[in-house]
Amino acid sequence: MVRLDALLTCAAVLCLGCSSTSTTSTNGSVAPGDLPAPGSTASIVLLGDVMLGRSVAPVAQNDGDSIFEPLRATLAGADLALANLESPLTERPHLLGENALEADPVSAELLAEAGFDGMAVANNHAGDAGSATVTDTMSALDALDIAAIGAGDSLAAATTATVFERNGLRIAVLAFDLTLGGPSAGESAGVATWDPTVAQAAVAAARAASDVVIVGLHGGVEYLPRPDPVLAGVVADLTSWGADVVWGNGAHVSYAVTVAANADGHPTVEAPGLGNAVFDQRMPRTQTGTMLEVLVGPDGVLAFRTASIGTYLRTTFDGWDLPSGDAVSVDGEWWNPTVHLAPATPAASAERVDGLVAGGVVVAARRGDVNGDGVADVVASYRRPFRTRLLQQAFPDTDFIDASGQGAHLGVFQDGSIRWGAGTMPRPVETLDVCDDGVALGFSTLDDPTVTAGAAWWWRGFGFATAPLLDGRATPICVDLDADGFTEPALLRGSDTVSRHFLTAHRGDS
């Protein structure tokens, strides 16, 4: 069912007599002295356990493209995409444990085609087909230019971060096996088994040579509704050592994603468990995982967002979770900021709006170049005597008129005339700010000026496209989140929820 407010918002952003205006990334080491340019950012998608063997194997063989199809655009759109590979890639027979998760090495092609840049290999199934399994997996991934993270021919190699260069940023990624069940790297190939002393030194080395440090962690008591004490303690240690993102997997269920301050005072996104990404498990909560995306800059994580994904045999994806606290619109989509939002100087107010219809009363108006044509516009929320429209007649139970007989409107004015106008709005705009990349809006009700929702709109040639409406108190502001000199729409929504995000109870936070 389509919500009425969503339908009316879509109708409101249609143009009424307006005018139209119309990096190759590489892996490898980056010299510490090469500083990224101001405003450099990169988006990183992180997933949990990918298992392409057992019951997933027939799907991989006969309908492989379908496995990651719902995520393909997201993975391709990210600057870096990572997951944990729970199924070793080998043709050797299974030797260890009851669960044979090995997958055909050709399955690596599905990972490459889906858009993965690296796979964590440090887990308890890495050596299920014997001591050479790790080498087989590394070779299969390397053949397709997918980094095998947390594995190597020696302990030093397995615990040295893989460094990706993206948009001038150095992103160091480590992975450790907290289960202690995988074949430990030593004199022969193996994985990075968790050892606090070794791990702390590895994080410190990565921290010194990179802008962003991500640490993968495979472990935790399986299927618990919340992280066990050991897992929680290790996550806290990694935060205190300076990791920017703790990327947990292995418990096969999703845990809450939160933000904490590390030793340097920078935010650490703590994701103790993202659950499964692709698997064949049927136990409660194992068929739903979490996709995490972080936006990073030279000083670490700027913002993040999460999504619930289906994971049984194939992935499903219905869209990103909406922020629970402060929100920033990046390229028209909502993100949870991890840093304090410092409002930019508001756009200049317009006390008078040339071109306003007779009888129109301005509620809020600010100046800015909304449509990018180099000419200053005025974005104005105003009331005017109500006039019946056909759209309104289609919703007889909806109020479009306030107690004084006025209807609410929003318009873009230029050179003394209206260039774009929204039809009568059941949720009027009470306050707004014009940013470089869109307009931040606060909505009230027809007869109460209290702001009850916020949104971000951005110009798309013939009118506005909209980010989802966020209910609740909101102060619309403009912020330069990535320090590139251009501001984005944002909403301040209350200090009690700033920089924290909790998944709902059925996602593991019960």
N, C-alpha and C positions, 0 to 999 in steps of 0.2 A: 504494500500500500504506500502511495506517495503522500508524504506529509503536506498539509495545506501550506504551512509556512515556507517549506522548501519550494513548492510550486509557485507561490506568489513571489518569492524572492527571485526565482528564475524569470518570471514575467516582468518583474520590476527592472531588471537589468537590460531588457530589450530597448533598443534605440528608438526614440520618438522624435524623428526629424533631426538626427545628428549627422555630422560629417565624419568621414573616415580618413584616417591617416595610416597611411600605412606604417688535440695534444697527445702526441703519442707518448704513453706512459711506459716506463721500463722498470724491471726489477734490478736490484743490485745495490751496491754501496754508494753512498753519496757523501761527498767531502763535508765534514762538519762545518767548515768555514763558509760554505755556500748557503747563504740565508735565503729563505723564501721571501717573495715580494709581499709587501703589506696587502692584506685582503685575500691572500691565497687560502683557498679552502679545498677540501676533498671530502667526498661522501664515501662511507664504508658500510657495506651490508654484511652482517654477521648472522649465521645460522647455526643450529645445533647439529645433531647427529644425522649424517647421510649414510644409509645402508642400502647398497645396491645388489646384495646377494639374497640368498634364501628365497622368500616368496616375491621379492621385488625383481629378482633376476628374470623371470619370464616377461615381465612388463618391460624391463630394460632391453630385452632381446627383440621383442615383437612390436613394442609401441614406445620406444625410448623417448621420443620427442615430447610425449605427453607428461613425463614425470615432472619436469621443471617448467612446463609451458606457462602456467599462471604467474611464475616469478621472473620469466625471461626478461621482460621490459625493465623490471626493477634492478635485476642483476646487471643488465647491460648498461643501464643508466648510471650505476654507481661507478665511482673511480676505482673501487677495490671491493671484491666480493670474496668472502671466506666462509668455510664450514668445516666441521669435523668429519673426517672420513672413518666411519665405524666399520666399514668392510674393506679388509686388505685386498689389494688387486694382485692376484696370483693364480697360476694354474696348478699349483702344488696341492696335494690332498690335505684335508683338515686333520690336524693332529691334537690340538689342545682344547679342552673345555667341551661343554655340551652344545653350545651354540655355534654352528658353522655359518659364519657370516661372509666368508670369502666371496669375491665377485670376479668375474672375468676381467682381465686387464683392459679389454676393449671398452669397458664401461667408462674409462677415463675420458673417452670421446664425448660422452654425455655431459660430463662436468665441464669440459672445455666449451662445448656448444652452448651450454646454459649460461656461461659467462663467469665461471669461477676463476679467480687468479691464484688462489692458494687453498690448500686443505691441511688442516691439522692432522697429524698421523700419530701423535703421542696419546695412545689409549691402550686399554687392556686387550684389544683384539688384534693389535698390530702384528703379533707373531703367531697367530693361530695355526698357520701352516708350517711352522718351524722357524728356525733361526734366520733363514734367508727371506722370509716373508717381507720384512721391512725393505730390503733391497729391491725386491720385485715391485713393491708399491711405489717406492721412490722413482724407479726407472719408468714405470707406466705414466706417472704424473709428469716427470721431467720431459718425456717424449712429446708432450702436448703443452709444454711451457707453463705447467701448473706447479707452483712451489709446494714442496713437501715440508711442512713446518713442524718443528719439534722432533725431527729424526735426522740421523746422520751416520757417517761411517765411524765416528768416534763420539765420546761424550762432549768434547769441545764443539764439534760440528752440530750436534743435536741441541746444544744449549746456546748456540749463537743465533741471535735474532736474524730472521729474514727481513731485509729492508726493501720496501717498495718506495719508489719515487713517484709521487703523484702531484702534478701542478706545482712543482717546486718544493713540496713537503716531503720529509723523510719519515716514513711510517714503519716502525720496527715491530715485528710480530714474533712472539715466542709461544710455545705450547708445551705443557707438562702433563704427564700422566699421574694424577693423584691416586689412582687405584692401586698403583705399584704392580699391576698385573701384566703390563707389556714387557717386551724384552728390552732391558736397559742397555743403552749405548755404552760402550766401553772399548775393549780392544777390537770389537767387531761392530757392525752396524746395529743400531737399535734406536730406541726412543728416549726422550728426556724424561726420566723418572723423577717424580717430585722429591727434592731434597732442599730444605729451606736455605741452607748456606749457598748451595750452587745456584738456586733460583734467585736469591737476592743479588748475588754478584752478576748474574745474567741480566737482570732488570736494570741494575746500575750501569752496566756497559751499554745497554740499549738506550737508556736515558741520556747518556753522555753523547751519543752519536746520532740522535734523531730528534724530531719535533714531537712525535706521537709514539707512545708505547702501548701495544695491545698484548695482553697475556691470555692465552687460551689455557683452560683448566678442565681436564676430563676427570670427573669423579663425583663423589657424593653418594650417599646411600640411596639406591634406586627407589623411585616411586613415592618417596615421602612428600607430604604436602608443603614442606618448607625445608630449606637447607639444614642438613645436620650440623652439629656444633663444629666438627672438624672442617667441613667445607666452609662454613661461615667464618671460621678463624683464619683460614688460608686467604679467603677473599679480603678480609680486613688487613692481613699482612701485605698483600700485593698493593692495596691502596696506600698503605703507609710507606711503601718502598717507592712509590711514584708512578705506578701504572696509570695510564689514562683510561683504559677500558679493561675490565676483567670479563673475559668471554668464557662463561661456563657452559659445559655440556656433559652428558654422561649419565645424569639421573633419569633421563627419558621423560621428564615432566617439566613444565615451565615454572619458574620462580619469578618473584617480583624483580623488576628493574628499578634501581634507585640510584641516587647521586650522593656521593660523600666527598669531603675535602681530603686531599692527600697531604703529604708532609710539606709540600711547597705551597699549599693553599689553593691549588688548582683542583677543579672538579674531576672526580673519577666516576665513570659510569660503571656501576656494579651489576653485572648480570650473572648471578651464580649458576643459573641453568636456563638455557633456551629451549630445552626439551628436544624432541625429535624434529628433523627437517623432512626426511623421507625414511619410512620404516614400515615394518609389517606387524608391529605389536598391536594387541587389542585390549590391553589392560586399561583401566580408567585413566583418563587424561594423557595417555601416550599418543593419541591420534591427533592431538592439537599441540603445535609448537609455537614458538615466538620468533619472528624476524625482527632483528634490531638494526637500525641504521643510525650511524653517528655522523655528524658534520664536524670536521676538525679543522683547526688552523694552526699557525706556528706555536701558539701557547696551549694547545691541547683541544679538548672537546668543547665545542660551542653550543651544540644542541643535539637532541636525539629524538627518535620516534620508534614506536613498536607497532607490530601488527600480529594478529593471530592468524596462523596458517594451518590448513589441514595437511596431514602428513602420511596418511595410510596409503601405501603403494605409489601414490602420486601427491603432488602438492596442490593446495587450493589457497586462494588469496582474495579476500573481499574488501581490502582497503586498510588504511592506517588507522590506528586508534587516535581519538581526539585528545588533545592535551587536557590534563586535569588541573593545571595551574596556569602560570604565565604562558603565553604562546607567541611565537614569531612565525610570520608567513615568509617562507623561502620559496621563491619561484611559484608562489600561489598555493603552497601546501603548508599545513600547520606542523610546527616542531615544538618540542619542549626545550626551552633554553636551559643550559646548565650554568650559565654565568648571570651575574646581576645585569638586569636590563637598565641601561642608562638612557633615558629619553633624550632624543635630539631636540634642539630648539624647535618648538612647534612652528608650522607654516604660518605665515602672516594671516591674521584675521581680516575678513572683509566686512566692514560695518554696513556697506551698501552694495547691493548686487544689481548692476545694470542689466536690464533685460528681464527682470522678474515680472511676472504677470501682475496685472492690476489686482490689488487686494492681497497680494502675497506678503507673508510675514516671515522674516528670516529667523530660524532657530539657531543655526550654526553655519558659518561659512569661512573657508580658508582658501588661500591662493596657492597654486602650484601648477606645474606643467604635467597635467594628468595624461594626455595622449601622446606625449613625446614629440610634439611638432615644433618645440622651441618657443612657443607662445604661452604666456601665463594664462591659466584658466582660474575660474572660481568654482569650487565645489560647494554647493549650498543645500542645506536641509531647510525646508520652509513649509509653512502651512498656507493654504488658500481655500476660498469657499469651495465646498464640495461639489463635484460634478459626477454624475453617474456614468460609468464606463461599462462596456459589454463584459469585460473580465469580472468585474465586481458582481454582476448579475448571476454569474455562474457559481457564486459562493454566497447564497442568501443568508447563511448563519454567521457570516464573518462581518465584524464591524470595520468600516472604512472611514467613519466620520467621528470626530471628537464631540465633546459636549457643547462646543460653541459653533458646530456646524461646519467645521473645517476638515479638509483632508490633508494628509501628510505626503510630501514629495521630496525628491532629491534631484538636483540638476547640475549639469556642467555648463558654465557660462563662459563665453569668450567674445571679446569685442562688442559687448553690449547686447548679445543675443544668446539664447539657449542653444547649445550644440547637441545636448543629449539630456533626456529627462526620463525619470522613472514614473510609472503610473502610480496611482494612489496606493499608499503603503499601509497595511494594517499594523506593522511594527515600524514606527517612525525612527529616523536617525536623530538622536538627541545631541550627540557630540561626534567630532571627527577630526582627523589630521591627515594632511596630504603628504605622502612620502615620495621618495624617488621611484620606488617600485610598487606603487599602489596606494590605496586609501584605507586607513584604519577607521572603523566605524563602531559607535556605541549605540545600541537600539533601546528605546524605551517603549511605553505603551501610549495609546492615544490620549489618555487623560491623566497620566502620571509620568513626570519627567525622570523618574528613577531608571537608571540604565539596568536592563535585565539580560542583555546579551551583547556579544561583540562579533565582529566579522572583519575580513579583509577582502577588498575588491581590487582588481587590477585591470587596466585597459587592454583590450584585445582587438583593436582596429575599428570595430563598429559599436562597441559597448563594453560593459564590464563582465568579466568572469568572476566567480566568487569562490572563496574558500568556505568550508562548512561553517554555519552559524554556531557559535559557542555560547550556550546558555549560562547565565549567572552574571554577577557583577563584573564589569570590565571597564578599564580606562584605556581608550585607544591612543597609542603613541607611535612615533617613528623611532627606530633604532638602527644603528650601523653595527650589526652583529659581528660582521667579519672585518671591520675596520678598513673597508675598501673605498670609503668616501661616499657611499650611496646608502640611503636608508631604506629599511623594509618596514611594512606594517607590523605592529605588535599589539598585544593586549596585556595589561597588568590586571591580574585577577585575584589578588589577595596574597599576603605574605605567608599565610598558613600552608599554602600549597606550592609556593615557588620552588622550582628546582627539585621537585620530587614527583615520582610517577609510580603508581602501584597498579599492578594488573588486578583484574577482578578475581573474586574468590575461586571461580571454576578454573582459572588459569594457574592456580597453585599457591595463592596467597591466603590460604584458609588456616 
